[in-house]
Amino acid sequence: MAGSRRRRSHTNWHFSDAGNRFDSNSHSHSSRDRNPISPSFSRKVIRCRRCGARVVSNVKRCPYCSKSLLPFYRRMFFWLVFVILLAAITVYLLAFYRPQITVPSLPEQSAPVVIGRVDQNTLAELPIGTTIDNNNLLITVVSATPASTAADGQALTQVTVQFVNKSGNNQNLLSTQWLMQDANGKQKDCYSGKTASGDNVFSGIEAQQLAPGQTLNTSLYFAGNGLNSVIYLINPLKDGNANNSVSWKLP
């Protein structure tokens, strides 16, 4: 009897022994606040910003509300916007950006001055032997005499010129600044080539620099018949008009 009572008393159930849906403890915390849902529990536990559920950090989306848990810099949308902006900036720079380049202005040159004449403003048909001062470069056409004949049969004229550098800087001497002209206004450049006898002649100031205080005497050669004046171009990049040239008249 005692044994049966023990078994009977052992099988008695009490409502407080098992939880039910009316127990207050069973609803004090929702399933979202219990252990986080994840295959790994070694990760850091974070909370979803939308629903507040506790989720481990290796989960990409919240299992309750499907909100992405990745930082903004790891999302595809962020990198797509970044690439589009970078491409737009690159296209703008290539198409519209033009850097401002400042070109240094060259100092303006004063007009040459004739030395040893009363009328120093006249630069045309100067006598042979007259000196001009072109920005502290003294230029004198010393002589213009007939030379031998060129290989093509034209007459050669040898013009002797003296340069004196009175400035503190190097002065550039260019053969392209020198011409000779005939009575019809036809102009000839400096001649470089052979004479009828096979000798080589050339003008000796091709891209030469004259140091400060230095003096140079050189010869220029011109091929042509009836040449009667020597022309010096102040600026070789411009035409030989009256405002850009000095001329010496052969006697």
C-alpha distance (Angstrom), angle and dihedral (degrees) to the residues before:
residue distance angle dihedral
M1 . . .
A2 3.76 . .
G3 3.78 90.6 .
S4 3.79 92.7 49.9
R5 3.79 90.8 48.6
R6 3.77 89.8 51.7
R7 3.80 91.1 51.6
R8 3.78 91.4 45.3
S9 3.76 93.1 47.7
H10 3.79 89.1 47.5
T11 3.80 90.9 57.4
N12 3.76 95.3 50.8
W13 3.82 111.3 116.4
H14 3.72 126.7 -148.5
F15 3.76 123.8 -160.7
S16 3.80 90.5 -131.7
D17 3.84 93.3 58.8
A18 3.85 94.6 73.7
G19 3.69 130.3 36.8
N20 3.76 121.6 -112.8
R21 3.74 136.1 -176.9
F22 3.81 90.5 -89.7
D23 3.79 94.7 58.5
S24 3.79 110.7 109.8
N25 3.83 92.8 -143.2
S26 3.78 93.0 59.2
H27 3.84 91.2 62.3
S28 3.81 101.0 34.9
H29 3.82 90.1 95.5
S30 3.78 127.5 26.7
S31 3.78 122.4 -134.1
R32 3.82 88.4 -101.2
D33 3.83 90.4 65.8
R34 3.80 95.0 49.9
N35 3.76 125.4 79.8
P36 3.83 111.1 -29.5
I37 3.76 118.4 -104.6
S38 3.80 108.9 -113.5
P39 3.79 139.5 116.5
S40 3.82 88.2 -123.4
F41 3.78 126.2 49.7
S42 3.79 96.2 -174.9
R43 3.82 92.9 81.7
K44 3.78 126.7 93.7
V45 3.79 114.7 -87.6
I46 3.80 116.0 -125.6
R47 3.80 134.7 174.4
C48 3.77 125.9 -119.4
R49 3.78 110.2 -114.0
R50 3.79 92.6 -143.2
C51 3.79 104.9 46.0
G52 3.82 102.4 10.5
A53 3.82 95.3 -124.4
R54 3.81 118.1 154.9
V55 3.80 109.5 -114.6
V56 3.79 132.0 165.8
S57 3.77 117.0 -109.3
N58 3.83 97.4 -114.1
V59 3.81 91.7 67.7
K60 3.80 112.9 99.0
R61 3.83 96.1 -159.2
C62 3.75 133.4 28.4
P63 3.85 108.2 -104.3
Y64 3.81 90.5 -145.0
C65 3.81 104.8 47.1
S66 3.83 102.1 10.2
K67 3.82 93.3 -125.4
S68 3.80 114.2 155.0
L69 3.80 112.0 -107.3
L70 3.82 96.0 -167.8
P71 3.84 118.5 113.0
F72 3.80 114.0 -103.7
Y73 3.82 92.7 -108.7
R74 3.83 90.6 58.5
R75 3.79 95.8 52.3
M76 3.79 122.7 101.4
F77 3.80 92.1 -130.6
F78 3.82 92.2 59.2
W79 3.82 93.4 52.3
L80 3.80 91.7 44.2
V81 3.82 90.7 55.3
F82 3.82 90.4 44.5
V83 3.81 93.1 52.8
I84 3.82 91.9 47.0
L85 3.82 91.9 50.9
L86 3.80 92.0 46.6
A87 3.80 91.4 50.4
A88 3.82 91.4 47.9
I89 3.83 92.1 51.3
T90 3.81 91.2 47.8
V91 3.81 92.5 50.4
Y92 3.80 90.7 47.9
L93 3.80 93.3 50.8
L94 3.81 92.6 47.8
A95 3.80 94.8 45.6
F96 3.79 106.2 35.4
Y97 3.80 111.1 15.0
R98 3.78 112.8 100.4
P99 3.80 115.8 173.1
Q100 3.76 115.2 -134.4
I101 3.79 109.1 -114.7
T102 3.75 116.4 -165.3
V103 3.77 112.5 -148.3
P104 3.78 111.4 -154.2
S105 3.75 111.4 -122.0
L106 3.78 117.6 -123.1
P107 3.77 116.6 -122.5
E108 3.76 112.2 -100.7
Q109 3.76 114.6 -109.3
S110 3.77 120.9 -133.5
A111 3.77 119.5 -130.3
P112 3.81 116.4 -90.1
V113 3.78 116.6 -96.1
V114 3.80 123.3 -140.8
I115 3.79 112.6 -128.9
G116 3.81 119.9 -144.6
R117 3.82 99.3 16.9
V118 3.76 131.3 103.4
D119 3.81 93.6 -137.5
Q120 3.80 100.0 54.3
N121 3.81 94.2 169.8
T122 3.82 94.1 66.5
L123 3.81 109.4 93.7
A124 3.80 98.8 167.2
E125 3.82 128.0 93.9
L126 3.80 96.1 -1.1
P127 3.80 116.0 -179.7
I128 3.79 117.2 -100.6
G129 3.80 108.0 -93.0
T130 3.83 95.0 37.8
T131 3.82 117.2 133.4
I132 3.79 125.5 -144.0
D133 3.79 127.9 -164.7
N134 3.81 110.5 -137.8
N135 3.83 106.3 -179.1
N136 3.81 93.4 -39.8
L137 3.78 93.1 -42.5
L138 3.80 107.5 117.2
I139 3.82 111.5 -150.7
T140 3.80 122.9 -171.2
V141 3.80 126.5 178.6
V142 3.79 97.7 -147.0
S143 3.80 99.9 -178.0
A144 3.80 144.6 -18.0
T145 3.80 113.8 -154.0
P146 3.82 135.6 164.4
A147 3.80 114.1 -96.2
S148 3.77 131.0 -174.2
T149 3.79 124.7 -57.1
A150 3.80 123.3 -83.0
A151 3.80 120.9 -117.9
D152 3.83 90.9 -101.8
G153 3.82 92.1 53.2
Q154 3.81 99.1 -101.6
A155 3.76 119.7 134.5
L156 3.81 116.9 -103.6
T157 3.80 123.0 -139.7
Q158 3.80 120.0 -160.0
V159 3.82 114.1 -149.9
T160 3.82 117.0 -167.2
V161 3.81 113.8 -153.1
Q162 3.80 130.5 -176.4
F163 3.82 122.3 -152.7
V164 3.82 124.2 -166.8
N165 3.81 119.7 -175.9
K166 3.82 109.7 -147.0
S167 3.83 95.0 167.4
G168 3.79 129.0 90.8
N169 3.83 93.2 -118.4
N170 3.77 136.6 64.4
Q171 3.80 114.7 -85.9
N172 3.82 120.5 -143.6
L173 3.80 117.1 -131.3
L174 3.80 116.7 -160.8
S175 3.78 128.6 -177.4
T176 3.83 88.3 -150.1
Q177 3.81 88.1 72.3
W178 3.82 91.7 66.2
L179 3.82 129.1 79.4
M180 3.78 139.2 159.8
Q181 3.79 123.5 -143.4
D182 3.80 133.9 -158.6
A183 3.82 129.0 -144.5
N184 3.83 91.1 -87.7
G185 3.82 93.3 56.4
K186 3.81 94.4 -106.4
Q187 3.80 110.2 146.1
K188 3.79 130.1 -148.9
D189 3.79 129.3 -157.2
C190 3.78 124.6 -137.0
Y191 3.79 111.4 -68.6
S192 3.79 123.7 -126.5
G193 3.78 118.0 177.3
K194 3.77 144.0 68.9
T195 3.77 132.2 -39.0
A196 3.78 123.7 -132.1
S197 3.80 88.1 -95.3
G198 3.82 91.8 54.1
D199 3.81 98.6 -103.7
N200 3.82 119.7 140.5
V201 3.80 118.0 -122.0
F202 3.79 128.4 -177.9
S203 3.78 140.6 157.7
G204 3.79 111.6 -95.7
I205 3.81 102.0 -143.5
E206 3.77 102.2 69.4
A207 3.86 104.7 149.9
Q208 3.81 92.0 -28.6
Q209 3.79 125.3 158.9
L210 3.78 122.6 -143.1
A211 3.80 114.5 -149.0
P212 3.83 121.6 -135.2
G213 3.80 111.6 -76.4
Q214 3.81 92.9 10.0
T215 3.82 125.0 132.4
L216 3.80 124.2 -152.2
N217 3.81 129.2 -170.8
T218 3.79 112.9 -168.3
S219 3.81 141.8 158.4
L220 3.79 128.6 -120.3
Y221 3.81 121.6 -162.0
F222 3.80 127.9 -150.5
A223 3.80 128.7 -175.4
G224 3.80 118.3 -147.7
N225 3.78 144.3 91.0
G226 3.79 122.7 -100.7
L227 3.83 97.1 12.5
N228 3.78 107.7 166.9
S229 3.82 109.0 165.5
V230 3.81 138.5 45.0
I231 3.83 117.6 -139.2
Y232 3.81 127.8 -159.6
L233 3.83 116.1 -164.8
I234 3.79 112.8 -144.2
N235 3.82 89.9 -157.5
P236 3.82 112.6 24.1
L237 3.81 91.3 -159.9
K238 3.81 92.3 65.4
D239 3.77 133.0 64.4
G240 3.78 120.3 -87.4
N241 3.80 97.2 -105.7
A242 3.79 125.7 146.1
N243 3.81 92.7 -89.8
N244 3.79 94.1 52.6
S245 3.78 104.7 38.7
V246 3.78 145.4 63.1
S247 3.80 119.2 -155.1
W248 3.79 135.0 -163.6
K249 3.80 118.7 -155.9
L250 3.79 118.4 -137.3
P251 3.82 113.2 -130.4
